[in-house]
Every structure is written in C-alpha cells, then in structure tokens.
Amino acid sequence: MGELNKEVVDLVWKRPGSNGVSASLFRRWTQGLVFSETEHTALEQFEGGPCAVIAPIQVWTKEEQKAALCSTLAEILEQACSTSSTTSFCLVTWAKGQCPHTTTHTPLTGGPETSQTPQDQQPSDAMSLEVLSKRIVKSLSELREEVVSLYETWKGRCGVLFFLYSVILTKGIVNIRNEIEDTTEPLVDPVYGHGSQSLVNLLVTGHAVSNVWDGDRECSGMKLHGIHNQTSVGFLTLMESLRYCKVGAFLKSPKFPIWILGSETHLSVFFAKEMCLVAPESPSEQARRVFQTFDPEDNGFIPDSLLEEVMKALDLVSEPEYYVSLMKSKLDPEGLGIVLLAPFLLEFFPDQDTGIPDSFPVYHYNGLKQSNHNERVEYVQGTALVLGLEDPMVRTDDTPVKRCLQTKWPYIELLWNTDRSPSLN
C-alpha cells in the first residue's frame, strides 16, 4: 500500500510534530469484532478506546451473528462510498502470508500481552501497515460477498482497525480531510485513545464533520459544517446536558429508535422497539428545529427582526408586512425585541400530540466488561416513562444515562430491571 499507508496512519493517529501513538495505546485498538459469550448479539470491547468504531457497528447488530455483523459492515461501507466521489469499495486485510494464528488482542508491533518486549515501550509506528493489503470491489453484490468472506478477519486480532481503515480508504482520505474541521487533529486521540466526533459522525452518517448540530453555521467568517439529513441511527451526549454542545434534530430524531450515547470518555447504545418514537417529523418538531437554527446559542429566543425569516422558512407568511407585524406584537407584547420559542410554538402549533406512548420498554448496551454487572456484557432492560411535565411522585434517579436522554425527552424517567442503573462509561 506504500505511501497510502502513511496517509492512513497520519489521518487516524498522528498530530503534526508528534512521534505517533504509543504501543500501549495502540494495543487497546487491536481487537476483533467479537461477540459476548453471555449476550450473543452484543459486541465486546476489551479496553477503552475503540468504542468509537464498535458502538456504531453495534447499533445494527441485533440478529444472527455472522449475517448481522457482515450486513452492518457492508452498509457502513456503502454509506461511506455514497457520500464521496468514489465508485468502488476498499477492504483492508492481511497481506498474503501475514495473517497471525492468534486472535488475542495484542499489538501488531509486539508479542503476546503477557510478555512485553522493549518495542512495546516505544512509540508505535502505527502499525506495520506493510503487512496489510487492500481489495478493491466495484459493486454492492461483490462487496457483500467479500465482507462475508472476511468474517474471520473481522473477528480476528485487528478486525476493528481493518474495518476502520477500510471505511477511510473507501471514503477517500482527501474527502475526509475536506470534511474535518481541524485537519491537524487525528481521528483517534494519540494521548487518551478516544475516537473523535468526526470519526463517530463518519461511521454514523458517512460524513466526517466535526459538529453535531443541524446544517452549517458561520463563525468569524468560517463555515462550520454540521449534519444535513436525518440519520438512520441517532446520537445523544452527556455533554449537551452540561451545555458544552447542542445536538441537532437530525441526530436526535433518527429513522430508527437507536441512539449512540456519549459520555466524557465512552460510547454506549440505547435502543427501543417502538417505531413511533421516530415517527416522521411533526409540524411542531419541524418548527422547533427551524427556530433553533436561528438561535444557534440555544437561548430559547430570537430577535424579533428574524421572525419573518422563521415564518417564511415554515410557510407561515401570506402577507409579510401586515401579518408579521401583527405576530411581533402578539408574541412580544412588552416590546422587548425578542420572540420566545414556547409562545411561538403555542401560537402556530397548539395541542399537537407527539404520538409517543406514556411508557415503553428500553434497552442499554455497554461493550466494556468492567462496566457491566458481574463483568458480563449483556443488554440491560428497563421501562421508560415519558411525562409531559416533571412529576416528583415518579422521580427515579439522576444518573448520567438519564441526564443524557433528557436532552431529547426532558421529563423521561427510567425504571431498570436490575439493581443498578447501566453505566455510560
């Protein structure tokens, strides 16, 4: 793969001026796509780091192991290809004669984990990519066949990395760099080993953008790219509850009731079977989303000078001069020069039923053994209660999982079938 090897390595691991990633950190990423012995459709994560790849794969893996995993990998690769200018798919695997005979999660640059060599102590050269090869396929049917034929490779020692490199080369390194906001930042943090938001977005949406809001925004003359379409699976983050970011409607309201949940250091998955949770966007939900694009700082209001633009975007204007003026007076009776979101929705979209049931079964997945009860990777089942307003009589807990979900359902309560709430970390 020659010079292309270095480009892949730099994109994934290397900051300018750094010596690369340490072998101990790289070791955390050298694992296969392996299923839990106790939950046969749950992928297991051995150490912190590769959840940025494992969680986006897990969201689709709910059926028979081999068929589900291979179908998921093919769909993610297809999505990466469809969002680029390429018309072919690239699959990275071992070069002929290089495939190791062990499936333990050891670094490419060292021996078994139980016997470290001096090389393990040094910065990794990311990975001896000269032992890899790539297969180019031109059609979806051929892609699916090749992905199935490589099933043992995906399960093997470096399956996570092979799939990551396959997505990158299918999407195209130049295309990815053009989408990443800060091209000096690698897809994997070389200090802590966490996948970046660009990496998560690449695997979830096919675009390696760095932000989670809807559409693009201007900031100091720079265009900052966000999410442009409703996604198949969603993303919610604890960081929003701490007001570090604002996830847009396209990620909060995906096509399927499956959400990746982000904490400060880890990714897990929350899902349900109620398709009504992700029904087509209602008029009031569309109005909220459009209103919030004019309120990028999430203040809950806009200057009254923007009211006409919001109304036009929602086809609410028939006589601009008279009607907009009338609405300004009605929505801002005190003449403060602002229009609040809540009165705006109440005026134009009163009494809209969301269609969400009062309660429904929910499930949580965390791939790290140490984050599960008795270190068994299993789905945690519970019941969600979605209330119209906060009710102190049914208040359950104040866990990170709940705070994360409250960024979508502000008054959600969770009753888990286990003695303790599942962990986000």
Disulfide bonds with the S-S distance in Angstrom:
none
